[in-house]
């Protein structure tokens, strides 16, 4: 996989390359999950991941962690957010929060198994440290950062000798790794309050960390006798049962979002979210917006083609007035509103004038079967905004934009 990532690092989107290179893997493990992504709720999608990869069966020792992930997703959804992207951002930014902690009984008479990193800051009466030998095999890669770039260097000891600059980089990385190893070893050997036992798994070539532990000519400490009698606990194993089946029969094939429609919709929504008003210089601004969205989404849609579609929207007879800049007019693109029940809703474009409020909802793709659902959606938006602006007149429109560059408007009463 590392070779694959390096070989195809410049190809975007990378998942399409993975789909081509590893077609059998994609068909067996990823295809169904990918099609359901964006359709199924996040919790059910995660159930599908666990089922497809048989994680409870293959990794029974990670049972608590897998259940914790499901619990965290459930709590995340209860906040009113159900987007996979939002959850991944949450997991990346809040990875150290208490939301991910697995609670363990503090008074249980049981051995706690953890890594040295996890034991940092903790102390235990008795510690058994298992240390594995480490032979210095060099570095896979060295990251060299400068003020405006990051370089990925492949340097070994022989290559480093050919250049003083490379030698300095190599030595700096070697010293940094040695310090990290010593810090980790220090943490592991200072967790014991009364007794410390060190078990070394060593081969003939291993040096670190065993040269710190002479096998002879050292004096052992005296074992402290416990005054309390040992308490024997009898534990009855608890067998857990999992129902990881997705009710796929309830999902009609034509209800699953077509991938091209979905990506197209995300793209058009992103472009329109940057447009407040159509003013002097709009053509130039629109070109810059399209270029920026192309870079952000790593898509190369033709500039003129997208410009033509957006102009059909903003200059449409039924939409033009909502893109004109007026005194005391406020535009809220991607406006988020929380209902009284705590659910979060995101409206594509809200135009707030002194006397009225208008909602424009963009719909892309060629599917018109969901029109009734769209109408209910914007009516719900109208009810929410009526609570916020009780004295303003409300109007709602749905702008259908299909991939044939056709724009049609539906006024919802």
Secondary structure, DSSP 8 states (H G I E B T S, - for coil): -HHHHHHTTT-SSHHHHHHHHTHHHIIIIIHHHHHHTTTS-HHHHHHHHHHHTTHHHH-GGGHHHHHHHHHHHHHHHHTT---HHHHHHHHHHTTTSGGG-----TT--S-----TTTTTT--EEEEEEEEE-B-----S-EEEE-SS-EEEE---HHHHTT-HHHHHHHHHHHHHHHHHHHHHHHHHHT-EEEEEEEEEE--TT--BTGGGS-SSS---------SS-------------------GGGS-GGGS--HHHHHHHHHHHHHHHT-----TTHHHHHHHHHHHHHHHHT----HHHHHHHHHHHHT-TTTGGGGS--TT-EEEEEEEEE-TTS-EEEEEEEEE-SSEEEEEEEEESS--TTHHHHHHHHHHHHHHHHHHSTTSEEEEEEEEE-TTS-EEEEEE-
